[in-house]
């Protein structure tokens, strides 16, 4: 597991490849938050789209055109 690097740990940093600068951790955290936010927005969009399609279908099924087809 990687460790955050701060100004105090820079002095003690040797060749430990697990150390990641704090800035990189912050960037990764923001990227992760954006990814999660986009997934949530996509899920909401799909739900809204499904509701709109259902409303259109209900409207069509109640339309006079459909009664004319079955006559």
PyMOL Python script that loads the backbone (N, CA, C, O; Angstrom):
from pymol import cmd

cmd.read_pdbstr("""\
ATOM      1  N   UNK A   1       0.838  -1.179   0.000  1.00  0.00           N
ATOM      2  CA  UNK A   1       0.000   0.000   0.000  1.00  0.00           C
ATOM      3  C   UNK A   1       0.883   1.242   0.000  1.00  0.00           C
ATOM      4  O   UNK A   1       1.911   1.273   0.677  1.00  0.00           O
ATOM      5  N   UNK A   2       0.497   2.249  -0.741  1.00  0.00           N
ATOM      6  CA  UNK A   2       1.307   3.453  -0.874  1.00  0.00           C
ATOM      7  C   UNK A   2       1.086   4.382   0.310  1.00  0.00           C
ATOM      8  O   UNK A   2       0.032   4.373   0.945  1.00  0.00           O
ATOM      9  N   UNK A   3       2.096   5.175   0.586  1.00  0.00           N
ATOM     10  CA  UNK A   3       2.031   6.149   1.665  1.00  0.00           C
ATOM     11  C   UNK A   3       2.095   7.550   1.070  1.00  0.00           C
ATOM     12  O   UNK A   3       2.719   7.764   0.030  1.00  0.00           O
ATOM     13  N   UNK A   4       1.448   8.499   1.735  1.00  0.00           N
ATOM     14  CA  UNK A   4       1.509   9.886   1.299  1.00  0.00           C
ATOM     15  C   UNK A   4       2.858  10.482   1.658  1.00  0.00           C
ATOM     16  O   UNK A   4       3.451  10.138   2.680  1.00  0.00           O
ATOM     17  N   UNK A   5       3.336  11.377   0.807  1.00  0.00           N
ATOM     18  CA  UNK A   5       4.606  12.040   1.057  1.00  0.00           C
ATOM     19  C   UNK A   5       4.311  13.474   1.452  1.00  0.00           C
ATOM     20  O   UNK A   5       3.641  14.200   0.718  1.00  0.00           O
ATOM     21  N   UNK A   6       4.805  13.880   2.602  1.00  0.00           N
ATOM     22  CA  UNK A   6       4.678  15.277   2.994  1.00  0.00           C
ATOM     23  C   UNK A   6       6.071  15.859   3.177  1.00  0.00           C
ATOM     24  O   UNK A   6       7.062  15.160   2.968  1.00  0.00           O
ATOM     25  N   UNK A   7       6.161  17.126   3.564  1.00  0.00           N
ATOM     26  CA  UNK A   7       7.465  17.773   3.643  1.00  0.00           C
ATOM     27  C   UNK A   7       8.378  17.100   4.657  1.00  0.00           C
ATOM     28  O   UNK A   7       9.591  17.066   4.449  1.00  0.00           O
ATOM     29  N   UNK A   8       7.840  16.567   5.739  1.00  0.00           N
ATOM     30  CA  UNK A   8       8.677  15.916   6.747  1.00  0.00           C
ATOM     31  C   UNK A   8       9.183  14.564   6.264  1.00  0.00           C
ATOM     32  O   UNK A   8      10.304  14.164   6.576  1.00  0.00           O
ATOM     33  N   UNK A   9       8.351  13.864   5.502  1.00  0.00           N
ATOM     34  CA  UNK A   9       8.781  12.539   5.074  1.00  0.00           C
ATOM     35  C   UNK A   9       9.732  12.597   3.885  1.00  0.00           C
ATOM     36  O   UNK A   9      10.379  11.599   3.568  1.00  0.00           O
ATOM     37  N   UNK A  10       9.827  13.742   3.227  1.00  0.00           N
ATOM     38  CA  UNK A  10      10.764  13.864   2.105  1.00  0.00           C
ATOM     39  C   UNK A  10      12.198  13.655   2.571  1.00  0.00           C
ATOM     40  O   UNK A  10      13.018  13.080   1.856  1.00  0.00           O
ATOM     41  N   UNK A  11      12.491  14.132   3.787  1.00  0.00           N
ATOM     42  CA  UNK A  11      13.850  13.974   4.322  1.00  0.00           C
ATOM     43  C   UNK A  11      14.187  12.506   4.537  1.00  0.00           C
ATOM     44  O   UNK A  11      15.321  12.084   4.313  1.00  0.00           O
ATOM     45  N   UNK A  12      13.214  11.741   4.966  1.00  0.00           N
ATOM     46  CA  UNK A  12      13.481  10.341   5.270  1.00  0.00           C
ATOM     47  C   UNK A  12      13.236   9.427   4.071  1.00  0.00           C
ATOM     48  O   UNK A  12      13.447   8.218   4.159  1.00  0.00           O
ATOM     49  N   UNK A  13      12.791  10.001   2.951  1.00  0.00           N
ATOM     50  CA  UNK A  13      12.503   9.188   1.763  1.00  0.00           C
ATOM     51  C   UNK A  13      13.798   8.641   1.171  1.00  0.00           C
ATOM     52  O   UNK A  13      14.739   9.383   0.891  1.00  0.00           O
ATOM     53  N   UNK A  14      13.819   7.355   0.993  1.00  0.00           N
ATOM     54  CA  UNK A  14      14.988   6.743   0.374  1.00  0.00           C
ATOM     55  C   UNK A  14      14.571   6.295  -1.022  1.00  0.00           C
ATOM     56  O   UNK A  14      14.177   7.124  -1.843  1.00  0.00           O
ATOM     57  N   UNK A  15      14.649   5.044  -1.291  1.00  0.00           N
ATOM     58  CA  UNK A  15      14.249   4.524  -2.597  1.00  0.00           C
ATOM     59  C   UNK A  15      12.946   3.731  -2.469  1.00  0.00           C
ATOM     60  O   UNK A  15      12.730   2.753  -3.185  1.00  0.00           O
ATOM     61  N   UNK A  16      12.097   4.160  -1.564  1.00  0.00           N
ATOM     62  CA  UNK A  16      10.837   3.449  -1.331  1.00  0.00           C
ATOM     63  C   UNK A  16       9.872   3.790  -2.464  1.00  0.00           C
ATOM     64  O   UNK A  16       9.392   4.920  -2.552  1.00  0.00           O
ATOM     65  N   UNK A  17       9.590   2.827  -3.322  1.00  0.00           N
ATOM     66  CA  UNK A  17       8.735   3.068  -4.483  1.00  0.00           C
ATOM     67  C   UNK A  17       7.258   3.160  -4.119  1.00  0.00           C
ATOM     68  O   UNK A  17       6.426   3.498  -4.961  1.00  0.00           O
ATOM     69  N   UNK A  18       6.931   2.856  -2.854  1.00  0.00           N
ATOM     70  CA  UNK A  18       5.529   2.923  -2.441  1.00  0.00           C
ATOM     71  C   UNK A  18       5.104   4.344  -2.107  1.00  0.00           C
ATOM     72  O   UNK A  18       3.906   4.602  -1.985  1.00  0.00           O
ATOM     73  N   UNK A  19       6.028   5.265  -1.956  1.00  0.00           N
ATOM     74  CA  UNK A  19       5.692   6.632  -1.576  1.00  0.00           C
ATOM     75  C   UNK A  19       5.134   7.397  -2.767  1.00  0.00           C
ATOM     76  O   UNK A  19       5.695   7.376  -3.863  1.00  0.00           O
ATOM     77  N   UNK A  20       4.023   8.069  -2.525  1.00  0.00           N
ATOM     78  CA  UNK A  20       3.356   8.856  -3.561  1.00  0.00           C
ATOM     79  C   UNK A  20       3.219  10.288  -3.028  1.00  0.00           C
ATOM     80  O   UNK A  20       2.802  10.482  -1.886  1.00  0.00           O
ATOM     81  N   UNK A  21       3.560  11.277  -3.833  1.00  0.00           N
ATOM     82  CA  UNK A  21       3.402  12.657  -3.369  1.00  0.00           C
ATOM     83  C   UNK A  21       1.948  12.970  -3.028  1.00  0.00           C
ATOM     84  O   UNK A  21       1.020  12.457  -3.653  1.00  0.00           O
ATOM     85  N   UNK A  22       1.774  13.824  -2.021  1.00  0.00           N
ATOM     86  CA  UNK A  22       0.438  14.212  -1.576  1.00  0.00           C
ATOM     87  C   UNK A  22      -0.389  14.768  -2.737  1.00  0.00           C
ATOM     88  O   UNK A  22      -1.588  14.508  -2.837  1.00  0.00           O
ATOM     89  N   UNK A  23       0.247  15.516  -3.590  1.00  0.00           N
ATOM     90  CA  UNK A  23      -0.454  16.110  -4.727  1.00  0.00           C
ATOM     91  C   UNK A  23      -1.074  15.030  -5.614  1.00  0.00           C
ATOM     92  O   UNK A  23      -2.211  15.170  -6.064  1.00  0.00           O
ATOM     93  N   UNK A  24      -0.326  13.954  -5.864  1.00  0.00           N
ATOM     94  CA  UNK A  24      -0.839  12.856  -6.681  1.00  0.00           C
ATOM     95  C   UNK A  24      -2.031  12.175  -6.014  1.00  0.00           C
ATOM     96  O   UNK A  24      -2.975  11.766  -6.690  1.00  0.00           O
ATOM     97  N   UNK A  25      -1.987  12.057  -4.702  1.00  0.00           N
ATOM     98  CA  UNK A  25      -3.107  11.462  -3.972  1.00  0.00           C
ATOM     99  C   UNK A  25      -4.336  12.353  -4.088  1.00  0.00           C
ATOM    100  O   UNK A  25      -5.446  11.858  -4.282  1.00  0.00           O
ATOM    101  N   UNK A  26      -4.145  13.659  -3.971  1.00  0.00           N
ATOM    102  CA  UNK A  26      -5.264  14.595  -4.102  1.00  0.00           C
ATOM    103  C   UNK A  26      -5.855  14.542  -5.506  1.00  0.00           C
ATOM    104  O   UNK A  26      -7.075  14.550  -5.669  1.00  0.00           O
ATOM    105  N   UNK A  27      -5.005  14.490  -6.505  1.00  0.00           N
ATOM    106  CA  UNK A  27      -5.475  14.397  -7.894  1.00  0.00           C
ATOM    107  C   UNK A  27      -6.274  13.114  -8.095  1.00  0.00           C
ATOM    108  O   UNK A  27      -7.338  13.129  -8.713  1.00  0.00           O
ATOM    109  N   UNK A  28      -5.761  12.015  -7.576  1.00  0.00           N
ATOM    110  CA  UNK A  28      -6.465  10.732  -7.705  1.00  0.00           C
ATOM    111  C   UNK A  28      -7.813  10.779  -6.993  1.00  0.00           C
ATOM    112  O   UNK A  28      -8.792  10.223  -7.491  1.00  0.00           O
ATOM    113  N   UNK A  29      -7.875  11.432  -5.840  1.00  0.00           N
ATOM    114  CA  UNK A  29      -9.130  11.535  -5.099  1.00  0.00           C
ATOM    115  C   UNK A  29     -10.166  12.347  -5.885  1.00  0.00           C
ATOM    116  O   UNK A  29     -11.344  11.991  -5.922  1.00  0.00           O
ATOM    117  N   UNK A  30      -9.721  13.431  -6.505  1.00  0.00           N
ATOM    118  CA  UNK A  30     -10.639  14.248  -7.308  1.00  0.00           C
ATOM    119  C   UNK A  30     -11.105  13.468  -8.538  1.00  0.00           C
ATOM    120  O   UNK A  30     -12.283  13.511  -8.890  1.00  0.00           O
ATOM    121  N   UNK A  31     -10.190  12.762  -9.187  1.00  0.00           N
ATOM    122  CA  UNK A  31     -10.576  11.954 -10.350  1.00  0.00           C
ATOM    123  C   UNK A  31     -11.593  10.891  -9.959  1.00  0.00           C
ATOM    124  O   UNK A  31     -12.550  10.647 -10.694  1.00  0.00           O
ATOM    125  N   UNK A  32     -11.395  10.262  -8.815  1.00  0.00           N
ATOM    126  CA  UNK A  32     -12.321   9.236  -8.328  1.00  0.00           C
ATOM    127  C   UNK A  32     -13.694   9.850  -8.065  1.00  0.00           C
ATOM    128  O   UNK A  32     -14.717   9.274  -8.434  1.00  0.00           O
ATOM    129  N   UNK A  33     -13.715  11.024  -7.424  1.00  0.00           N
ATOM    130  CA  UNK A  33     -14.984  11.692  -7.121  1.00  0.00           C
ATOM    131  C   UNK A  33     -15.722  12.056  -8.410  1.00  0.00           C
ATOM    132  O   UNK A  33     -16.943  11.916  -8.482  1.00  0.00           O
ATOM    133  N   UNK A  34     -15.006  12.515  -9.409  1.00  0.00           N
ATOM    134  CA  UNK A  34     -15.625  12.854 -10.697  1.00  0.00           C
ATOM    135  C   UNK A  34     -16.207  11.606 -11.344  1.00  0.00           C
ATOM    136  O   UNK A  34     -17.316  11.645 -11.876  1.00  0.00           O
ATOM    137  N   UNK A  35     -15.477  10.508 -11.304  1.00  0.00           N
ATOM    138  CA  UNK A  35     -15.948   9.249 -11.876  1.00  0.00           C
ATOM    139  C   UNK A  35     -17.248   8.803 -11.203  1.00  0.00           C
ATOM    140  O   UNK A  35     -18.202   8.423 -11.881  1.00  0.00           O
ATOM    141  N   UNK A  36     -17.282   8.848  -9.894  1.00  0.00           N
ATOM    142  CA  UNK A  36     -18.481   8.458  -9.146  1.00  0.00           C
ATOM    143  C   UNK A  36     -19.639   9.383  -9.488  1.00  0.00           C
ATOM    144  O   UNK A  36     -20.760   8.920  -9.696  1.00  0.00           O
ATOM    145  N   UNK A  37     -19.381  10.685  -9.548  1.00  0.00           N
ATOM    146  CA  UNK A  37     -20.437  11.645  -9.867  1.00  0.00           C
ATOM    147  C   UNK A  37     -21.016  11.382 -11.254  1.00  0.00           C
ATOM    148  O   UNK A  37     -22.229  11.465 -11.443  1.00  0.00           O
ATOM    149  N   UNK A  38     -20.166  11.067 -12.218  1.00  0.00           N
ATOM    150  CA  UNK A  38     -20.637  10.781 -13.573  1.00  0.00           C
ATOM    151  C   UNK A  38     -21.472   9.507 -13.608  1.00  0.00           C
ATOM    152  O   UNK A  38     -22.450   9.432 -14.351  1.00  0.00           O
ATOM    153  N   UNK A  39     -21.103   8.514 -12.821  1.00  0.00           N
ATOM    154  CA  UNK A  39     -21.882   7.278 -12.760  1.00  0.00           C
ATOM    155  C   UNK A  39     -23.268   7.543 -12.178  1.00  0.00           C
ATOM    156  O   UNK A  39     -24.257   6.978 -12.645  1.00  0.00           O
ATOM    157  N   UNK A  40     -23.340   8.393 -11.169  1.00  0.00           N
ATOM    158  CA  UNK A  40     -24.626   8.722 -10.549  1.00  0.00           C
ATOM    159  C   UNK A  40     -25.494   9.484 -11.537  1.00  0.00           C
ATOM    160  O   UNK A  40     -26.686   9.200 -11.660  1.00  0.00           O
ATOM    161  N   UNK A  41     -24.913  10.448 -12.242  1.00  0.00           N
ATOM    162  CA  UNK A  41     -25.661  11.229 -13.228  1.00  0.00           C
ATOM    163  C   UNK A  41     -26.177  10.326 -14.334  1.00  0.00           C
ATOM    164  O   UNK A  41     -27.319  10.469 -14.770  1.00  0.00           O
ATOM    165  N   UNK A  42     -25.352   9.401 -14.790  1.00  0.00           N
ATOM    166  CA  UNK A  42     -25.753   8.476 -15.838  1.00  0.00           C
ATOM    167  C   UNK A  42     -26.924   7.615 -15.383  1.00  0.00           C
ATOM    168  O   UNK A  42     -27.854   7.372 -16.151  1.00  0.00           O
ATOM    169  N   UNK A  43     -26.881   7.155 -14.140  1.00  0.00           N
ATOM    170  CA  UNK A  43     -27.973   6.333 -13.604  1.00  0.00           C
ATOM    171  C   UNK A  43     -29.263   7.131 -13.533  1.00  0.00           C
ATOM    172  O   UNK A  43     -30.330   6.601 -13.843  1.00  0.00           O
ATOM    173  N   UNK A  44     -29.189   8.388 -13.135  1.00  0.00           N
ATOM    174  CA  UNK A  44     -30.375   9.244 -13.061  1.00  0.00           C
ATOM    175  C   UNK A  44     -30.924   9.496 -14.462  1.00  0.00           C
ATOM    176  O   UNK A  44     -32.136   9.458 -14.674  1.00  0.00           O
ATOM    177  N   UNK A  45     -30.027   9.753 -15.423  1.00  0.00           N
ATOM    178  CA  UNK A  45     -30.463   9.979 -16.802  1.00  0.00           C
ATOM    179  C   UNK A  45     -31.200   8.757 -17.347  1.00  0.00           C
ATOM    180  O   UNK A  45     -32.218   8.897 -18.025  1.00  0.00           O
ATOM    181  N   UNK A  46     -30.692   7.570 -17.057  1.00  0.00           N
ATOM    182  CA  UNK A  46     -31.338   6.348 -17.533  1.00  0.00           C
ATOM    183  C   UNK A  46     -32.722   6.205 -16.912  1.00  0.00           C
ATOM    184  O   UNK A  46     -33.672   5.803 -17.584  1.00  0.00           O
ATOM    185  N   UNK A  47     -32.833   6.537 -15.624  1.00  0.00           N
ATOM    186  CA  UNK A  47     -34.121   6.432 -14.931  1.00  0.00           C
ATOM    187  C   UNK A  47     -35.123   7.425 -15.531  1.00  0.00           C
ATOM    188  O   UNK A  47     -36.274   7.071 -15.788  1.00  0.00           O
ATOM    189  N   UNK A  48     -34.682   8.661 -15.753  1.00  0.00           N
ATOM    190  CA  UNK A  48     -35.559   9.669 -16.350  1.00  0.00           C
ATOM    191  C   UNK A  48     -35.978   9.261 -17.760  1.00  0.00           C
ATOM    192  O   UNK A  48     -37.139   9.426 -18.137  1.00  0.00           O
ATOM    193  N   UNK A  49     -35.040   8.732 -18.536  1.00  0.00           N
ATOM    194  CA  UNK A  49     -35.337   8.294 -19.896  1.00  0.00           C
ATOM    195  C   UNK A  49     -36.378   7.177 -19.874  1.00  0.00           C
ATOM    196  O   UNK A  49     -37.303   7.167 -20.687  1.00  0.00           O
ATOM    197  N   UNK A  50     -36.225   6.247 -18.949  1.00  0.00           N
ATOM    198  CA  UNK A  50     -37.164   5.137 -18.820  1.00  0.00           C
ATOM    199  C   UNK A  50     -38.553   5.656 -18.452  1.00  0.00           C
ATOM    200  O   UNK A  50     -39.551   5.183 -18.995  1.00  0.00           O
ATOM    201  N   UNK A  51     -38.627   6.612 -17.543  1.00  0.00           N
ATOM    202  CA  UNK A  51     -39.903   7.200 -17.151  1.00  0.00           C
ATOM    203  C   UNK A  51     -40.560   7.914 -18.336  1.00  0.00           C
ATOM    204  O   UNK A  51     -41.773   7.822 -18.522  1.00  0.00           O
ATOM    205  N   UNK A  52     -39.761   8.622 -19.132  1.00  0.00           N
ATOM    206  CA  UNK A  52     -40.304   9.309 -20.306  1.00  0.00           C
ATOM    207  C   UNK A  52     -40.829   8.309 -21.326  1.00  0.00           C
ATOM    208  O   UNK A  52     -41.892   8.518 -21.911  1.00  0.00           O
ATOM    209  N   UNK A  53     -40.092   7.226 -21.542  1.00  0.00           N
ATOM    210  CA  UNK A  53     -40.540   6.196 -22.489  1.00  0.00           C
ATOM    211  C   UNK A  53     -41.836   5.547 -22.003  1.00  0.00           C
ATOM    212  O   UNK A  53     -42.738   5.291 -22.800  1.00  0.00           O
ATOM    213  N   UNK A  54     -41.930   5.282 -20.704  1.00  0.00           N
ATOM    214  CA  UNK A  54     -43.150   4.704 -20.150  1.00  0.00           C
ATOM    215  C   UNK A  54     -44.337   5.649 -20.307  1.00  0.00           C
ATOM    216  O   UNK A  54     -45.447   5.212 -20.611  1.00  0.00           O
ATOM    217  N   UNK A  55     -44.104   6.938 -20.101  1.00  0.00           N
ATOM    218  CA  UNK A  55     -45.171   7.919 -20.261  1.00  0.00           C
ATOM    219  C   UNK A  55     -45.638   7.969 -21.718  1.00  0.00           C
ATOM    220  O   UNK A  55     -46.839   8.037 -21.982  1.00  0.00           O
ATOM    221  N   UNK A  56     -44.704   7.935 -22.652  1.00  0.00           N
ATOM    222  CA  UNK A  56     -45.071   7.940 -24.074  1.00  0.00           C
ATOM    223  C   UNK A  56     -45.859   6.680 -24.434  1.00  0.00           C
ATOM    224  O   UNK A  56     -46.824   6.745 -25.195  1.00  0.00           O
ATOM    225  N   UNK A  57     -45.452   5.546 -23.892  1.00  0.00           N
ATOM    226  CA  UNK A  57     -46.156   4.301 -24.164  1.00  0.00           C
ATOM    227  C   UNK A  57     -47.581   4.343 -23.598  1.00  0.00           C
ATOM    228  O   UNK A  57     -48.531   3.936 -24.266  1.00  0.00           O
ATOM    229  N   UNK A  58     -47.719   4.835 -22.367  1.00  0.00           N
ATOM    230  CA  UNK A  58     -49.067   4.955 -21.781  1.00  0.00           C
ATOM    231  C   UNK A  58     -49.942   5.877 -22.624  1.00  0.00           C
ATOM    232  O   UNK A  58     -51.114   5.588 -22.865  1.00  0.00           O
ATOM    233  N   UNK A  59     -49.366   6.977 -23.065  1.00  0.00           N
ATOM    234  CA  UNK A  59     -50.106   7.933 -23.886  1.00  0.00           C
ATOM    235  C   UNK A  59     -50.546   7.276 -25.194  1.00  0.00           C
ATOM    236  O   UNK A  59     -51.681   7.458 -25.634  1.00  0.00           O
ATOM    237  N   UNK A  60     -49.651   6.517 -25.807  1.00  0.00           N
ATOM    238  CA  UNK A  60     -49.980   5.838 -27.056  1.00  0.00           C
ATOM    239  C   UNK A  60     -51.077   4.800 -26.844  1.00  0.00           C
ATOM    240  O   UNK A  60     -52.004   4.690 -27.646  1.00  0.00           O
ATOM    241  N   UNK A  61     -50.962   4.038 -25.752  1.00  0.00           N
ATOM    242  CA  UNK A  61     -51.946   2.996 -25.486  1.00  0.00           C
ATOM    243  C   UNK A  61     -53.328   3.574 -25.186  1.00  0.00           C
ATOM    244  O   UNK A  61     -54.329   2.878 -25.354  1.00  0.00           O
ATOM    245  N   UNK A  62     -53.404   4.809 -24.754  1.00  0.00           N
ATOM    246  CA  UNK A  62     -54.684   5.456 -24.469  1.00  0.00           C
ATOM    247  C   UNK A  62     -55.168   6.320 -25.637  1.00  0.00           C
ATOM    248  O   UNK A  62     -56.227   6.942 -25.551  1.00  0.00           O
ATOM    249  N   UNK A  63     -54.417   6.359 -26.697  1.00  0.00           N
ATOM    250  CA  UNK A  63     -54.767   7.234 -27.819  1.00  0.00           C
ATOM    251  C   UNK A  63     -55.920   6.649 -28.628  1.00  0.00           C
ATOM    252  O   UNK A  63     -56.105   5.433 -28.660  1.00  0.00           O
ATOM    253  N   UNK A  64     -56.692   7.512 -29.279  1.00  0.00           N
ATOM    254  CA  UNK A  64     -57.794   7.051 -30.125  1.00  0.00           C
ATOM    255  C   UNK A  64     -57.290   6.253 -31.340  1.00  0.00           C
ATOM    256  O   UNK A  64     -58.025   5.431 -31.887  1.00  0.00           O
ATOM    257  N   UNK A  65     -56.063   6.488 -31.754  1.00  0.00           N
ATOM    258  CA  UNK A  65     -55.504   5.757 -32.890  1.00  0.00           C
ATOM    259  C   UNK A  65     -55.515   4.255 -32.622  1.00  0.00           C
ATOM    260  O   UNK A  65     -55.840   3.459 -33.504  1.00  0.00           O
ATOM    261  N   UNK A  66     -55.162   3.882 -31.416  1.00  0.00           N
ATOM    262  CA  UNK A  66     -55.098   2.467 -31.077  1.00  0.00           C
ATOM    263  C   UNK A  66     -56.483   1.846 -31.140  1.00  0.00           C
ATOM    264  O   UNK A  66     -56.614   0.699 -31.568  1.00  0.00           O
ATOM    265  N   UNK A  67     -57.522   2.568 -30.725  1.00  0.00           N
ATOM    266  CA  UNK A  67     -58.884   2.045 -30.800  1.00  0.00           C
ATOM    267  C   UNK A  67     -59.285   1.845 -32.275  1.00  0.00           C
ATOM    268  O   UNK A  67     -59.987   0.890 -32.607  1.00  0.00           O
ATOM    269  N   UNK A  68     -58.839   2.744 -33.142  1.00  0.00           N
ATOM    270  CA  UNK A  68     -59.172   2.642 -34.560  1.00  0.00           C
ATOM    271  C   UNK A  68     -58.531   1.411 -35.183  1.00  0.00           C
ATOM    272  O   UNK A  68     -59.123   0.797 -36.071  1.00  0.00           O
ATOM    273  N   UNK A  69     -57.351   1.043 -34.744  1.00  0.00           N
ATOM    274  CA  UNK A  69     -56.639  -0.115 -35.284  1.00  0.00           C
ATOM    275  C   UNK A  69     -57.411  -1.390 -34.962  1.00  0.00           C
ATOM    276  O   UNK A  69     -57.472  -2.292 -35.798  1.00  0.00           O
ATOM    277  N   UNK A  70     -57.986  -1.486 -33.800  1.00  0.00           N
ATOM    278  CA  UNK A  70     -58.673  -2.703 -33.371  1.00  0.00           C
ATOM    279  C   UNK A  70     -60.121  -2.796 -33.867  1.00  0.00           C
ATOM    280  O   UNK A  70     -60.780  -3.810 -33.637  1.00  0.00           O
ATOM    281  N   UNK A  71     -60.621  -1.769 -34.535  1.00  0.00           N
ATOM    282  CA  UNK A  71     -62.007  -1.794 -34.998  1.00  0.00           C
ATOM    283  C   UNK A  71     -62.137  -2.577 -36.272  1.00  0.00           C
ATOM    284  O   UNK A  71     -63.237  -2.705 -36.810  1.00  0.00           O
TER     285      UNK A  71
END
""", "prot")
cmd.dss("prot")
cmd.show_as("cartoon", "prot")
cmd.util.cbc("prot")
cmd.orient("prot")
